[in-house]
Each structure stands twice: as structure tokens, then as C-alpha cells.
Amino acid sequence: MIRRFVRRLRRDRRGVTIIEFAIVTPVLFTMLMGLFDLMYRSYAQTVLDGAMYKAGRDSALETNASSAAAMDAKVIDMVSVLGPGMKFQAMRRSYSSYLVAKPENFTDKNGNGVRDPGECFDDVNGNQQWDADPGQVQSQGGANDVTRYTMTVTYPRIFPVAGLLGLPTTQTISSETFLKNQPYKTQVVQPVQSICT
């Protein structure tokens, strides 16, 4: 009698679908929320990139925003429509030309790819030391200068899947562009010196 009951129970398929659904649903929803979170990040990055490119184009116009704060405000206004709780951080580095927006050149005597003490270098910013980034920090620069403009945005994730998986509940994205200042007066260019210390 018990054997018959067990055989009949083994053949009974009623309720299998609901069990399978209960097993698959949490995994499926987690994957979907993760995918939506990734898609939202991609969308937010695209909006930020567009705002930065617009800032770069606008800075080349005669009627451009004359202050860095006004330019930041334009970018923030364009990106803020994505949602509340966003935090923005702007960073600027100015250079005399596009050609010096890179590590200062140095003579690598020992071939290790690192500037060691005693190896000569071209001091393009006049601070008497080798710089991996010779730009003037937090400066829009002067006439005819080039500015590397970076905006970093931190926003709360819109889906709770990150918290469930132990990931941070905020997401950080960043974008940068180069701005060319108008030649409204004579450009001040630091003479390049070769220093061997």
C-alpha cells in the first residue's frame, strides 16, 4: 500500500510549475534588475558625455560662459534631470597647448620606463620638478590655453539589486573633454627648460 502511494506520488506532476516558478523567479528578477541598472548607467554616461561635449562646443563660441561656475551649472542642469540625489565634482587642469597635456618628457637612461632621480626632463610648467600631469590644477587657464575639463557624478542606484549583492548603493561615472580658450589677449607661455636633477 505504501509502495503504491509512493509510485503514484512520483508520477503526479501537479504543482511542478509553481515550484519551478518559485525557484526561477528570484534569479530572473535579480538578473533583470542588474541589466536595467547597467542600462541606466550607460544612459547616464551618455547624457553626461553629451553635456560635456556641449560644454566644449559652447566654450569655443564668442558668447560662451565666461566663468567656470557657469559652465559647471550648464552641465549639472543637463545631467540633473536623470534623478535626485546626484553629487557633482568638477576638475580642471590647464595647459599652454594640446601638446603638453601629457607627462613631461624625460631621458630614460636605464630604460625602465620611470623617471628616476638624475634623469633629465623637460619642465613645461616651470615648477622645477617632473610631473606626470603638468597642468595647472583647478584652473581654466588664460588666453589661448587648453583646459582638460572633467566632471564626476555620483548618483544613487535606482534598483536595489546592488545592495542585495553587497555592492555599493551609489554609482560613479566620469567624463572629460578639452576646452580651448579664446585668444582674447597675448598668451603667457612658460619657457621649457631641460632639468637634470
Protein Blocks (a to p, Z undefined) as FASTA:
>chain_A
ZZmmmmmmmmpmghklmmmmmmmmmmmmmmmmmmmmmmmmmmmmmmmmmmmmmmmmmmmp
mkbcfbfklmmmmmmmmmmmnoghiacdddddddfbfklnccdddddfkonopacehiac
ddfkonopacfblcdehiebiehiacddddddddddfbfklmmnopafbdcddddddddd
dffbccdddddddddZZ
